[in-house]
Amino acid sequence: MNAIASFTTGVSRRAPGAWSWAGLIAGGVIVFLISSTLSPRTMDVLISLFIYMAGAVGWNIIGGIGGQFSLVHAAFVGAGAYTAIMVTREPLGLSAPMAMLFAIVVGAVLSLIVGSFLFLLRGILFAIASLAVSMAILAWMTIWEFTGASQNLSGVGSLVPRRPEQFTWAVLVVVVAIGISLLVQHSRYGLRLKSVRDDQEVADSLGVSPFWTKLRAMVISGAIMGAVGALVAWQVGSVEPFSTFSLNWTINFIVMAVIGGLGTVWGPAIGAVIIYYGLTVLLQGFPYVNLVVSGLLMIVLITLLPGGLIGGVKQLYERLAARRKAQQTPQQTPQPPPAAAVPAG
């Protein structure tokens, strides 16, 4: 059985929900159709929003569904961004589709290499090591002459997609990222991944390899991050290590996933809308206010809604459904015990 077949085998027909797939496809088509009516400013804002949505969804595959608190994902974004710019330069001079493909492959390969030794660790040690790897890669990029060291590296203008093409690519990337998350969430592999997240020892005793299960999720997540990095590079038109490999990418993705609903499919995307558009764009004139509000929002949600907004909505729905079911259940009127028979005289 090939890799794709083994990945999709056992996908439940009803678990992902027809509404999720229909909403995902319909939303992508609608956004694509209205793109011609958008102003350049609106299109640019939506491209940034889709970048954060795809990034949060991609991180959630390993961080939420897989339960591994990874802080190395900024390195995957940076690797994808640099790849997308460098392959457009001489001597390659590749087109945008090939640049996107190379960015995805580089993100996946780097995540495979990094995950191969990071997953020898667990818990807080894994998180610290992933942060150290991210910072080490950033430091290396500032001195690597092959990529221009700390200098700004621009792509070939004629090969970097213009705003409308970037918008199309951004819609495609976020739709594919959410679709992959749906498959992971509701497949047999996703069940194994969640079993490793919940209790690694028990999963291992049942024949599920924690190392390979987590590594697979890291590669899927890294590939999505490579695509996100390509979008980032195209939007800016150039790359340099301090912003492209910035830890802020990882932190933003984590905050968005936690606020929307860690481990869910739609939660990270909703969290991206709330954090980026609801706080960053609408409060862009108050740069410190949005930081305070986002911090307070995280504290409130973690305290009152540990499952994020999606988890809170689910709990509310379950409570209302249980109350409705209780009201619809007919009350049984207790019957008096039968009278004792009186023997005939």
VOVEX-745131 format. One record per residue (C-alpha): residue in three letters; y, z, x. Coordinates in steps of 0.25 Angstrom, whole numbers, plus 5000, padded with zeros to 4 digits. Each point is the difference from the previous one (the first is absolute). Example, Ala and Ser with C-alpha at 12.3 -4.5 7.8 and 13.67 -1.06 7.14 Angstrom:
BEGIN
ala498250315049;ser501449985006;
This chain:
BEGIN
met500050005000;asn501349965006;ala501250105002;ile500849954987;ala498850014992;ser499650145005;phe501450054998;thr500149954985;thr498650044996;gly499950104990;val501449994995;ser500050064986;arg500449904989;arg500850104992;ala500450115011;pro501249925006;gly500449974985;ala500449874995;trp501450044998;ser500250035014;trp499549865005;ala500849944988;gly501250075003;leu499949975015;ile499949854998;ala501050004989;gly501050085008;gly499949915012;val500149874992;ile501250054992;val500750045013;phe499749875007;leu500549924988;ile501450084999;ser500249985015;ser500949884998;thr500950084991;leu500350115010;ser501250015009;pro499850015015;arg500450155000;thr499050034989;met498949925007;asp500250075013;val499950144993;leu498749964993;ile499449955013;ser500350145006;leu499450064988;phe498749925001;ile499950035015;tyr500050154997;met499149984988;ala499049935008;gly500150105012;ala499850124991;val498849944993;gly499449965013;trp500250145006;asn499450064988;ile498749935002;ile499750085012;gly501050124998;gly499750024985;ile498749944996;gly499450035013;gly500750135002;gln500449985015;phe501450045003;ser500449885009;leu501350005008;val499749875008;his500349904989;ala501449975006;ala499349945012;phe499249904991;val501349964993;gly500749985014;ala498849925005;gly500049914988;ala501549985001;tyr500049965014;thr498849914998;ala500749934989;ile501349975009;met499349975013;val499049894994;thr501249924995;arg500549995015;glu499649915011;pro498949965003;leu499450034987;gly501049974990;leu499250034988;ser500449994985;ala500250114991;pro498650004993;met499450015014;ala500950115005;met499650084988;leu498649985003;phe500150045014;ala500850124996;ile498950054991;val499049975010;val500750085011;gly500350124990;ala498550004997;val499649995015;leu500950115004;ser499650094989;leu498549985004;ile500350035014;val500950134997;gly499050054989;ser498849995009;phe500550125008;leu500950074990;phe498850024991;leu499350085010;leu501050114996;arg500250064986;gly501150074992;ile501250055008;leu499549955013;phe499949864994;ala501450004994;ile500650055014;ala499249905007;ser500449884991;leu501550055002;ala499850005015;val499449865000;ser501249954992;met501050055009;ala499249955012;ile500049864995;leu501550014997;ala500250055015;trp499149885005;met500849904992;thr501350045006;ile499549965014;trp499149894997;glu500649885006;phe499149904993;thr500750044986;gly501450015006;ala499950155003;ser501250074992;gln500849874998;asn500149944986;leu499049884998;ser500449894990;gly499149904994;val500249854999;gly501049984989;ser499349884994;leu498750075000;val500450134994;pro499949994984;arg501350004993;arg500350104989;pro499349934988;glu498849985009;gln500050155004;phe500150044986;thr498849924997;trp499250065011;ala500550144997;val499549984985;leu498649955006;val499950115010;val500250114990;val499149944989;val498949985010;ala500250155005;ile499950064986;gly498849914997;ile499350055013;ser500350144996;leu499449984986;leu498749945007;val499950125009;gln500350104990;his498949954990;ser498949955009;arg498850065006;tyr500750005014;gly501250084993;leu499050104995;arg499450025014;leu501450015005;lys500450114990;ser498750075003;val500450015015;arg501450054996;asp499550114991;asp498950055009;gln499649935012;glu498850085003;val499449984987;ala500349855000;asp499349995014;ser498850074995;leu499849904989;gly500049885010;val501549974999;ser500649985014;pro501350075001;phe500549925012;trp499749864996;thr500550034986;lys501350055004;leu500149895011;arg499849904989;ala501250054992;met500950015012;val499749855003;ile500449964986;ser501250095000;gly500449945014;ala499949864995;ile500950034989;met501050065009;gly499949885009;ala500549924988;val501150104997;gly500549995014;ala500149854999;leu500850014988;val500950105007;ala500249915012;trp500349884991;gln501050084992;val500850045012;gly499749885008;ser499850075013;val499250125006;glu500250125009;pro499150125003;phe500950114995;ser500149964986;thr498849914998;phe499050115006;ser500950124994;leu499250114994;asn500949994988;trp499149894994;thr498850105000;ile500850114994;asn500649924989;phe498649954996;ile499550145000;val501150054992;met499949894990;ala498550014998;val500150154998;ile501149994990;gly499449894992;gly498650065001;leu499150015012;gly498749934999;thr500349924988;val500249854999;trp501449994994;gly500650135004;pro500449965014;ala500749874994;ile500750094990;gly500450095010;ala500649895008;val500949964988;ile500550144998;ile500350035015;tyr500549865005;tyr500749954987;gly500350134993;leu500550085011;thr500349915012;val500649884993;leu500750074988;leu500550115009;gln500349915013;gly501550054999;phe499550145002;pro499050005012;tyr499850155001;val499850024985;asn498849914999;leu499350075011;val500350144994;val499549944986;ser498849945006;gly499650135007;leu500350094987;leu499149904992;met498950015009;ile500050155000;val500150004985;leu498949904998;ile499150075010;thr500250144993;leu499949954986;leu499249875001;pro499150005012;gly499449874995;gly501449935000;leu500649934988;ile498749924997;gly499250135001;gly501050074991;val500049894989;lys498550005001;gln499950154997;leu501049994989;tyr499249894994;glu498750085001;arg500650124993;leu500649924989;ala498649934998;ala499350135000;arg501050064990;arg499949884991;lys498450015001;ala500150144996;gln500949984988;gln499149884995;thr498750095001;pro499750054986;gln500050154999;gln498650054996;thr500150104989;pro499050115002;gln499050014989;pro499550134994;pro498650045003;pro499049974989;ala499750114990;ala498750075002;ala499049964990;val499750114989;pro498550014997;ala499749984986;gly499650124992;
